[in-house]
């Protein structure tokens, strides 16, 4: 227990009072139009006051979240499991931009731990030593693979798997249970998504072996074998794992499965409400903020496309508060 976390957790508890709850979500759902939703969010302090579009408002909220975390601690190591996906997405964009000769515009996501301009320079110079070692190795492999084969999907597979392995390793090296459990769940869920897509598109065993990342709660070989047979075989394998509920949700729809995935993460981090002494509550707060941003995005998209309220509600995520 450190003074840093005692103070930081106290501030997080105060910030949690401003998180959207179910009543706030119901208020947004009661809005009669997309524009009314935006006004309601503005009244709640979302955006910058100058934000006019949904994406600008949501991006501003993501920036506020990380600005707050930076205020609380200088050590972002515990949050690296959340930053890796952004970094690897930006690495994909940098590699593809350089190889295709297209000037990158609006392709980089904000909030990563590595400046996209550093990535661009690495790719242009063919020298990835400025990147972390595991990322550098994956970048070099993906770059040369895309250069030689022009296969963008294979490039993505290499970097996606490397990202999952980095997330897993980061979680396993942590002394905090919530980080380890989150990393394991993230990898397992990603593996399931890869297996389902591969099964539906008829990918072979070699593809699956290259794409799946080994984790403790799913056997990658068994998952690949099942996915190569049929969806029914895949569901049957999942039914015998800790992810048996995933099979049922996948049978309903892919959107039901994605909601289940996000709700599992929320169930995981809610345990941190009773933990005042570690980085866990800070980590949980970032997850909670991302979850409410995702929920607001679903509502705004539904209102913009004039979807039935019932269709929107069935996609809404569980809230942290």
Secondary structure, DSSP 8 states (H G I E B T S, - for coil): --HHHHHHHHHHHHHHTTS--HHHHHHHHH-SSHHHHHHHHHHTT-S-SS--SHHHHHHHHHHHHHHHHHHH-S--GGGHHHHHHHHHHHHHHHHHHHHHT----S-S-SS-SS-HHHHHHHHHHT--TTS-HHHHHHHHHHHHHHHHH--HHHHHHHHHHHHHHHHHHHHHH-S-HHHHHHHHHHHHHHHHHHHHHHHHHT--HHHHHHH----SSS-HHHHHHHHHH-HHHHHHHHHTSTTHHHHHHHHH-HHHHHHHHHHHHHHHHGGGGG--SSTHHHHHHHHHHHHHHHHHHHHHHHHHTT--HHHHHTT------
